[in-house]
Amino acid sequence: MNAPIEFARAVCPHDCPDTCAMRVTIDNGRAIKVVGDPEHAPTQGVLCTKVSRYAERVYHPNRLTTPMKRVGRKGEGRFEPISWDAALEFAAARLSEIARRAPEAILPYSYAGTMGLVQGDSIAQRFFHKLGASQLDRTICAAAGAAGMKYTYGTGVGMHTEFFAESEVILIWGANPIASNLHFWTRAQEAKRRGAQLIAIDPYRSLTAEKCHQHIAPKPGTDGALALGMMNVLITEDLLDHAYIEAHTLGFAELKERALNYPLSRASEICGIEGQVIADLARLYGGTKKAAIRLNYGLQRVRGGGNAVRAIACLPSLTGAWRERAGGALLSSGGWAPVDSHALQRPDLMPGWPARPSRVVNMNAIGDALLHPGEAAFGPKIEAIVVYNSNPVAVAPDSERVAAGFAREDLFTIVLEHFQTDTADYADLLLPATTQLEHLDVHKSYGHTHVMVNLPAIAPIGDARPNTEIFRGLARHMGLDEPALFESDEAIAQAAFRWQDKTLEGMDWPTLKQAGWAKLNLPDAPFADGGFRTPSGKCEFYSERLAQQGLDPLPDYLPPYESADGSPELAARYPLAMISPPARNFLNSTFVNIESLRATEGEPHLDIHPVDAHARNIADGDQVRIFNDRGSMQARARVTDRAREGLVVGLSIWWKKLAPDGRNANQLTSQALTDLGGSATFYDCLVEVERARNGSETRLDIPSAHVPREFEADV
């Protein structure tokens, strides 16, 4: 007799602001359908195309289901299965030996493969802290913007997504929510139907920009100058809320002086936009209190990204837009959630904490770090790296150096994964991890204001284990006896939030677990009466904390490292700026191996403006080579004015092994860091483009074992 159909609640774990609630249909222990939960207000019963196929990912034929040990050369991707006991003994022996001599020679590498607080960095962080391993500065995505918000609002907080539906003007700045923030886009569309004006600010005419009333296309990396140009108009034409400025901001006089240095003529020249366009934008924005800004992380992936976010974040306080619940700005709402990071990660387990914590390695410089020989200033050479929730060989910048670092035969590499990714091919030990349907987790969101619980819907596939259990196993086999390393997932989940915080008033772990989610207790218009989370309690146009660090206390425009202003000699050789935003059907490198989604994307493309294509004798559909001093890749040219003149756009991020030439856009990006936050500068990148020789380029010599069998015919 068949078991009855069951339903389970889950949470989308991926790096997206929507953090959707999912409803899983289970038949005889197998998940047969995953849909959006209609009872969760932010999700509204709708999932994106990618995650609606989540069961396809869970039961993918190439899913890793048993531990594997390398038998070929690094990068070949040749493995043989071994038992869990053998795998953990092998790992424990190597890590123990290194930890006795030089614990900082061990490095974790992880990011947002899951956004869960339990399977992300709880037991894992505790494990590395207890060893005294190097710390990873996890800044690859959003750290510049987070720093900009920290020094302006106090943390990553902003308006509620649902109230964008009531806004009268919405600036969608550096964002493509059709592809990356679906549930915000539904609110923006509702506002549009009510008569709101939607303005997209983006160097590229994205799918979102095409559906807005106006698209403004500044040069890449010039958003800070555009915001300062808008401020100039707001100030000189007195489109200001003086009472709000007086009561709830700090440093207006200094900011005014800075903004007056950006008259329309200067802002226009920097941004490559007509001055009248900037003036009209400022007047439209300053003409209503119900003006909202949805800014995203794309605009901060350049040298001056932190300052650009600071400048944009100042705008609602100048006009008093915060007085309305349909006014203000949102980059991230993640700072509202009262997460107890100390309880989760236990930094106090580090041997030298707090006086002498372990060294910190920036994840964006992983290529240089792995190739560094070690010295007094750097510390010991990295001898072991444990990768989980990330795919650095595909996603980290300056990919040639990253791959060269992982190819070191003397580097002991452990990878926890669902699939044999580009990074997994370099592993000495490959350990199968569970997916979101197979383990317990809790989540906050950076796009709405709910905290959520993910309960396991099915048993683990094969011998897959949760990240937490894998790190418990490593600790056990290494003979570690710290109790914090062996806490259950349930105990960790219960400790994840500060339940006494007023935003969780009336809520506790059993109640949250039963309900599935809880909306944080927050006012509709969070800063109508000030109350910012800065030291002053005000929106800090002038940041004393930045001044104390020897940094500019006011937002300013910093030209990109790689631009005619920032590096004219380099720009003469490589005159095209390149950005590589996510393809609609991928999420960073996740989902690239799902055949139906990859088939929709087709192949790597490069969008190039007709003027730039004509100058290079490139026709639509030509195979082209994109290159700079760091490397090259190939793609199919799409000649289109969606890319502004002087800009090329390569939607990303392809697994290298699934790209026609075994390369992706990160062959071209650099390890340079942003002004604030030490974040990546993926969109601060100059290149040249030419037709590929004979219309194509020879694929890299990659052994056939490197490519899953079902993909061989495609590549």
Residue pairs with C-beta under 8 A, 6 or more apart in sequence:
2 27
2 28
3 27
3 28
3 29
5 25
5 26
5 27
6 25
6 26
6 27
7 23
7 24
7 25
7 26
8 23
8 24
8 26
8 437
8 455
8 456
8 457
9 21
9 22
9 23
9 24
9 37
9 453
9 454
9 455
9 516
10 21
10 22
10 23
10 24
10 34
10 436
10 437
10 454
10 455
10 457
11 19
11 20
11 21
11 22
11 116
11 436
11 441
11 443
11 452
11 453
11 454
12 18
12 19
12 20
12 21
12 22
12 47
12 51
12 54
12 436
13 113
13 114
13 115
13 116
13 119
13 436
13 441
13 443
13 454
14 50
14 51
14 112
14 114
14 115
14 587
14 590
15 111
15 112
15 113
15 115
15 141
15 587
15 588
16 48
16 180
16 181
16 447
16 587
17 180
17 181
17 184
17 332
17 333
17 445
17 446
17 447
17 448
18 42
18 43
18 48
18 181
18 182
18 183
18 184
18 445
18 447
18 448
19 42
19 115
19 443
19 444
19 445
19 446
19 447
19 448
19 450
19 452
20 36
20 37
20 40
20 42
20 43
20 46
20 47
20 48
20 51
20 183
21 36
21 37
21 39
21 40
21 42
21 43
21 452
21 516
21 517
22 34
22 35
22 36
22 37
22 43
22 47
22 51
22 54
23 34
23 35
23 36
23 37
23 38
24 31
24 33
24 34
24 437
24 457
24 458
25 31
25 32
25 33
25 34
25 35
26 32
26 457
26 458
29 458
29 459
30 59
30 458
31 55
31 58
31 59
31 437
31 457
31 458
32 55
33 55
34 47
34 51
34 52
34 53
34 54
34 55
34 437
35 45
35 47
35 52
36 43
36 44
36 45
36 46
36 47
36 52
37 43
37 45
37 516
38 44
38 45
40 450
40 516
40 517
41 162
41 519
42 161
42 162
42 183
42 445
42 447
42 448
42 450
43 183
44 183
44 186
46 182
46 183
46 186
47 54
48 182
49 584
49 585
49 597
50 585
50 586
50 587
50 590
50 591
50 594
50 597
53 594
53 596
53 597
54 435
54 436
54 437
55 437
56 594
56 596
57 418
57 435
57 591
57 594
58 435
58 437
58 438
58 458
58 461
59 461
60 418
60 419
60 593
60 594
61 710
62 419
62 420
62 593
62 708
62 710
63 418
63 419
63 432
63 461
63 462
63 464
64 417
64 418
64 419
64 420
64 424
64 430
64 432
64 433
64 464
65 432
65 461
65 462
65 463
65 464
66 81
66 82
66 432
66 462
66 463
67 81
67 82
67 83
67 84
67 86
67 87
67 429
67 430
67 431
67 432
67 463
68 79
68 80
68 81
68 82
68 427
68 429
68 430
69 79
69 80
69 81
69 82
69 86
69 87
69 90
69 428
69 429
69 430
70 78
70 79
70 427
70 428
70 429
70 430
71 78
71 79
71 80
72 78
72 79
72 703
72 705
74 406
74 407
74 408
74 409
74 413
74 426
75 403
75 406
75 407
75 425
75 426
75 706
76 425
76 703
76 705
76 706
77 420
77 424
77 425
77 657
77 703
77 705
77 706
77 707
78 703
78 705
79 427
79 430
82 90
84 463
84 465
84 473
87 429
87 431
88 473
88 474
88 476
88 477
89 477
90 429
91 414
91 429
91 474
91 477
92 474
92 477
92 478
92 479
94 384
94 412
95 106
95 131
95 384
95 412
95 474
95 478
96 478
96 479
98 105
98 106
98 383
98 384
98 412
99 106
99 131
99 132
99 133
99 478
102 380
102 383
103 131
103 132
103 133
103 351
103 358
104 132
104 133
104 134
104 358
104 359
104 379
104 380
105 134
105 374
105 380
105 381
105 382
105 383
105 384
106 128
106 131
106 133
106 134
106 382
106 383
106 384
106 385
106 386
107 133
107 134
107 136
107 361
107 369
107 382
107 384
107 385
107 386
108 124
108 125
108 128
108 133
108 134
108 136
108 385
108 386
108 388
109 136
109 363
109 366
109 385
109 386
109 387
109 388
109 390
109 392
110 120
110 121
110 124
110 136
110 138
110 387
110 388
110 389
110 390
111 138
111 140
111 141
111 363
111 389
111 390
111 395
112 120
112 141
112 389
112 390
113 388
113 389
113 390
113 391
113 590
114 120
114 389
114 436
114 441
114 467
115 443
116 436
116 441
116 442
116 443
116 454
117 339
117 344
117 441
117 442
117 443
117 444
117 492
117 493
117 496
118 439
118 440
118 441
118 442
118 468
118 489
118 492
118 493
118 496
119 389
119 434
119 439
119 441
119 466
119 467
119 468
120 389
120 467
121 344
121 345
122 344
122 345
122 468
122 492
122 496
123 467
123 468
123 471
123 472
123 485
123 487
123 492
124 388
124 467
124 468
124 471
125 344
125 345
125 346
125 347
126 345
126 346
126 349
126 471
126 482
126 484
126 485
127 471
127 474
127 475
127 480
127 485
128 135
128 386
129 345
129 346
129 347
129 348
129 349
129 350
129 353
129 358
130 349
130 350
130 475
130 480
130 482
130 484
130 485
132 350
132 351
132 352
132 358
133 358
134 358
134 359
134 360
134 361
134 379
134 382
135 357
135 358
135 359
135 360
135 361
136 360
136 361
136 363
137 360
137 361
137 362
137 363
137 678
138 363
139 362
139 363
139 364
139 673
139 677
139 678
139 679
139 680
140 363
140 364
140 395
140 396
140 679
140 680
141 297
141 679
141 680
142 297
142 300
142 332
142 679
143 674
143 676
143 677
143 678
143 679
144 300
144 301
144 305
144 306
144 309
144 674
144 675
144 676
144 677
144 679
145 295
145 297
145 299
145 300
145 305
145 306
145 309
145 331
145 332
145 677
145 679
146 156
146 332
146 677
147 306
147 309
147 676
147 677
147 679
148 300
148 305
148 306
148 307
148 308
148 309
148 310
148 313
148 331
148 555
148 676
148 677
149 155
149 156
149 157
149 158
149 309
149 313
149 331
149 332
149 335
150 156
151 310
151 534
151 540
151 543
151 545
151 546
151 676
152 309
152 310
152 313
152 314
152 534
152 539
152 540
152 541
152 543
152 555
153 313
153 527
153 532
153 533
153 534
153 539
154 335
154 532
154 533
154 534
154 535
155 335
155 533
156 331
156 332
156 333
156 334
156 335
156 446
157 332
157 333
157 335
157 336
157 526
157 533
158 328
158 329
158 330
158 331
158 332
158 333
158 526
159 292
159 325
159 326
159 327
159 328
159 329
159 330
159 525
159 526
160 325
160 333
160 448
160 449
160 522
160 524
160 526
161 183
161 184
161 187
161 330
161 333
161 447
161 448
162 187
162 448
163 187
163 292
163 325
163 326
163 524
164 170
164 184
164 187
164 188
164 191
164 292
164 294
164 326
164 330
165 187
165 188
165 190
165 191
165 194
165 326
166 191
166 194
166 290
166 325
166 326
167 191
167 196
167 290
167 291
167 292
167 326
167 327
168 191
168 195
168 196
168 197
168 288
168 290
168 291
168 326
169 196
169 197
169 199
169 284
169 285
169 287
169 288
169 290
169 291
169 292
170 188
170 191
170 196
170 197
170 198
170 199
170 291
170 292
170 293
170 294
171 199
171 201
171 281
171 285
171 291
171 292
171 293
171 294
171 295
172 188
172 198
172 199
172 200
172 201
172 202
172 208
172 209
172 212
172 294
173 201
173 202
173 223
173 293
173 294
173 295
173 296
173 299
173 312
174 201
174 202
174 223
174 295
174 296
174 297
174 298
174 299
174 300
175 181
175 202
175 208
175 294
175 295
175 296
175 298
176 202
176 206
176 207
176 208
176 209
176 296
176 298
176 581
177 184
177 185
177 188
177 208
177 294
177 296
178 185
178 206
178 207
178 208
178 211
178 584
179 206
179 207
179 208
179 582
179 583
179 584
180 296
180 582
181 294
181 296
181 447
183 447
183 448
184 294
184 447
185 208
188 196
188 198
188 294
191 198
192 198
192 213
197 213
197 214
197 284
198 211
198 212
198 213
198 214
199 212
199 213
199 214
199 215
199 216
199 281
199 284
200 206
200 208
200 209
200 212
200 214
200 215
200 216
201 216
201 218
201 223
201 226
202 208
202 209
202 215
202 216
202 217
202 298
203 217
203 218
203 219
203 220
203 577
203 579
203 643
203 644
203 647
204 217
204 579
204 581
204 607
204 642
204 643
204 644
204 647
204 649
205 215
205 217
205 641
205 642
205 643
206 581
206 642
207 584
209 215
216 226
216 273
216 277
216 281
217 272
217 273
217 644
218 225
218 226
218 271
218 272
218 273
219 270
219 271
219 272
219 563
219 577
219 644
219 646
219 647
220 302
220 560
220 563
220 577
220 579
220 647
220 683
220 684
221 302
221 303
221 304
221 305
221 308
221 559
221 560
221 563
221 577
221 683
221 684
222 270
222 271
222 272
222 557
222 559
223 299
223 308
223 311
223 312
224 304
224 307
224 308
224 310
224 311
224 312
224 555
224 556
224 557
224 558
225 262
225 266
225 267
225 270
225 271
225 557
226 267
226 271
226 273
226 278
227 308
227 311
227 312
227 314
227 315
227 555
228 258
228 259
228 261
228 262
228 267
228 311
228 555
228 556
228 557
229 262
229 263
229 264
229 266
229 267
229 268
229 271
229 275
229 278
229 282
230 278
230 281
230 282
230 285
230 315
231 255
231 259
231 262
231 282
231 311
231 314
231 315
231 318
232 259
232 260
232 262
232 263
232 264
232 267
232 282
233 239
233 264
233 278
233 279
233 282
233 283
233 286
234 240
234 282
234 285
234 286
234 315
234 318
234 319
235 256
235 259
235 260
235 318
236 260
237 282
237 283
237 286
239 282
239 283
239 286
239 287
239 319
240 286
240 318
240 319
240 320
241 289
241 318
241 319
241 320
241 323
243 320
244 317
244 320
244 322
244 323
245 252
245 317
245 318
245 320
246 252
247 530
248 317
248 322
248 527
248 529
248 530
248 532
248 538
248 539
249 317
249 318
249 538
249 539
249 540
249 541
250 534
250 536
250 538
250 539
250 540
250 541
250 542
251 540
251 541
251 542
251 543
251 553
251 554
252 541
254 541
254 542
254 553
254 554
255 314
255 541
255 542
255 554
255 555
258 554
258 555
258 556
262 557
264 275
264 276
264 278
264 279
265 275
267 273
267 275
267 278
268 274
268 275
268 278
270 557
270 559
270 565
271 278
272 644
272 646
285 291
285 315
285 319
286 318
286 319
288 327
289 319
289 320
289 321
289 323
289 324
289 327
290 321
290 324
290 326
290 327
291 316
291 319
291 321
291 327
292 321
292 326
292 327
292 328
292 329
292 330
293 312
293 315
293 316
293 328
293 329
293 330
294 329
294 330
295 309
295 312
295 313
295 329
295 330
295 331
296 331
297 331
298 579
298 581
298 683
299 305
299 308
299 309
299 312
300 306
300 308
300 309
300 674
300 679
301 674
301 679
301 680
301 681
301 682
301 683
301 684
302 308
302 560
302 561
302 674
302 681
302 683
302 684
303 558
303 559
303 560
303 561
303 566
303 672
303 674
303 675
303 681
303 684
304 556
304 557
304 558
304 559
304 560
304 674
304 675
305 674
305 675
305 676
305 677
305 679
305 681
306 674
306 675
306 676
306 677
306 679
307 552
307 555
307 556
307 557
307 558
307 675
307 676
308 555
308 557
309 331
310 555
310 676
311 555
311 556
311 557
312 329
313 329
313 331
313 539
314 539
314 541
314 555
315 321
315 329
316 322
316 327
316 328
316 329
317 527
317 539
317 541
320 327
321 327
321 328
321 329
322 328
322 525
322 526
322 527
322 528
323 525
323 528
324 525
324 528
325 524
325 525
325 528
327 525
328 525
328 526
328 527
330 447
332 446
332 447
333 445
333 446
333 447
333 448
333 449
334 444
334 445
334 446
335 533
336 449
336 503
336 520
336 522
337 444
337 445
337 449
337 451
337 497
337 503
337 520
338 497
338 498
338 501
338 503
338 504
339 444
339 496
339 497
339 498
340 495
340 496
340 497
340 498
342 348
343 495
343 496
344 492
344 495
344 496
346 484
347 353
347 354
347 357
348 354
349 482
349 484
350 357
350 358
352 358
359 378
359 379
361 369
361 382
362 369
362 673
362 678
363 392
363 396
364 396
364 397
364 671
364 673
364 678
364 679
364 680
365 671
365 673
366 392
366 396
366 402
366 405
367 396
367 397
367 398
367 399
367 400
367 401
367 402
367 404
367 405
367 671
368 398
368 401
368 671
369 382
369 405
370 382
370 385
370 402
370 404
370 405
370 406
370 408
370 411
371 401
371 404
371 405
371 408
372 378
372 381
372 382
373 381
374 380
374 381
374 382
382 411
383 410
383 411
383 412
384 411
384 412
384 413
384 414
385 406
385 411
385 412
385 413
385 414
386 413
386 414
386 415
386 416
387 413
387 414
387 415
387 416
387 417
387 423
387 427
388 415
388 416
388 417
388 433
388 467
389 416
389 467
390 423
391 421
391 422
391 423
391 588
391 589
391 655
392 402
392 406
392 423
393 399
393 402
393 403
393 406
393 421
393 422
393 423
393 425
393 426
393 656
394 421
394 422
394 423
394 589
394 653
394 654
394 655
394 656
394 664
394 666
395 588
395 589
395 653
395 666
396 402
396 666
397 666
397 669
397 670
397 671
397 680
397 681
397 682
398 630
398 666
398 669
398 670
398 671
399 631
399 656
399 663
399 664
399 666
399 667
399 669
400 630
400 631
400 667
401 671
402 666
403 426
405 411
406 413
406 423
406 426
407 426
412 428
413 426
413 427
413 428
413 429
414 427
414 428
414 429
414 431
415 421
415 423
415 424
415 426
415 427
415 429
415 430
415 431
416 431
416 432
416 433
416 467
416 470
417 423
417 424
417 430
417 431
417 432
417 433
418 432
418 433
418 435
418 464
419 593
420 430
420 708
421 589
421 593
421 655
422 589
422 655
422 656
422 657
424 430
425 657
425 706
431 465
431 470
432 462
432 463
432 464
432 465
433 464
433 465
433 466
433 467
433 470
434 460
434 461
434 464
434 465
434 466
434 467
435 461
435 464
436 454
437 456
437 457
437 458
438 456
438 457
438 458
438 459
438 460
438 461
438 464
438 466
439 454
439 456
439 460
439 466
439 468
439 489
440 454
440 455
440 456
440 466
440 489
440 490
440 493
441 453
441 454
441 489
441 493
442 451
442 452
442 453
442 454
442 493
442 496
442 497
442 512
443 451
443 452
443 453
443 454
444 451
444 452
445 451
445 452
449 519
449 520
449 522
450 517
450 518
450 519
450 520
451 497
451 504
451 512
451 517
451 518
451 520
452 516
452 517
453 493
453 512
453 513
453 515
453 516
453 517
455 513
460 466
465 473
466 489
468 489
468 492
471 485
472 485
472 486
475 482
475 485
475 486
476 486
493 509
493 513
494 509
497 504
497 509
498 504
499 507
499 508
499 509
502 521
503 520
503 521
503 522
504 518
504 520
504 521
505 521
507 518
511 518
512 518
527 539
530 537
530 538
530 539
531 537
532 538
532 539
532 540
534 540
535 544
535 545
541 554
541 555
542 553
542 554
543 553
543 554
544 553
546 552
546 553
547 553
551 676
558 675
559 565
559 566
560 566
560 577
560 681
560 684
561 567
561 670
561 672
561 681
561 684
562 570
562 571
562 574
562 577
562 670
562 684
562 685
562 686
563 571
563 577
563 684
563 686
564 571
567 686
570 686
571 686
573 688
574 628
574 629
574 686
574 687
574 688
575 646
575 686
575 688
576 608
576 612
576 646
576 647
576 648
576 686
576 687
576 688
576 689
577 646
577 647
577 648
577 685
577 686
577 687
578 626
578 647
578 648
578 649
578 650
578 665
578 668
578 683
578 685
578 686
578 687
579 647
579 649
579 650
579 682
579 683
579 685
580 649
580 650
580 651
580 652
580 653
580 665
580 666
580 669
580 682
580 683
580 685
581 649
581 651
581 652
582 588
582 651
582 652
582 653
583 601
583 651
583 652
583 653
584 601
584 651
585 591
585 597
585 598
585 600
585 601
586 592
586 597
586 601
586 652
586 653
586 654
588 653
589 653
589 654
589 655
591 597
591 598
592 598
592 653
592 654
592 655
592 658
593 655
593 658
593 708
593 711
595 710
598 658
601 651
603 635
603 636
603 660
604 633
604 634
604 635
604 636
604 650
604 651
604 652
604 654
604 659
604 660
604 664
605 635
605 636
605 637
605 638
605 650
605 651
606 624
606 626
606 635
606 636
606 637
606 638
606 648
606 649
606 650
606 689
607 638
607 640
607 642
607 643
607 648
607 649
607 650
607 651
608 618
608 624
608 637
608 638
608 639
608 640
608 643
608 648
608 689
609 639
609 640
609 641
609 643
609 644
609 645
609 646
609 647
610 639
610 640
610 641
611 645
612 645
612 646
612 648
612 689
613 619
613 620
613 637
613 639
616 689
616 690
616 691
617 691
618 624
618 637
618 639
618 689
618 690
618 691
619 637
619 639
620 637
620 638
620 639
621 636
621 637
621 638
622 636
622 637
622 691
622 692
622 695
623 634
623 635
623 636
623 637
623 691
623 692
623 695
623 696
623 697
624 634
624 635
624 636
624 637
624 689
624 690
624 691
624 692
625 632
625 633
625 634
625 689
625 690
625 691
625 692
625 693
625 697
626 632
626 633
626 634
626 635
626 648
626 650
626 668
626 687
626 688
626 689
627 633
627 668
627 687
627 688
627 689
627 690
628 668
628 685
628 686
628 687
628 688
630 667
630 668
630 669
630 670
631 663
631 667
631 668
632 663
632 667
632 668
633 650
633 659
633 661
633 663
633 664
633 665
633 667
633 668
634 660
634 661
634 663
634 692
634 696
634 697
635 650
637 689
642 649
643 649
648 687
648 689
650 665
652 664
652 665
652 666
653 664
653 665
653 666
654 664
654 665
655 664
656 662
656 663
656 664
657 702
657 706
657 707
657 708
657 711
657 715
658 707
658 711
658 714
658 715
659 715
660 699
660 715
661 697
661 698
661 699
661 700
662 699
662 700
662 702
663 700
666 682
668 685
668 687
669 680
669 681
669 682
669 685
670 681
670 684
670 685
672 681
672 684
673 679
673 680
673 681
674 680
674 681
699 715
704 712
707 715
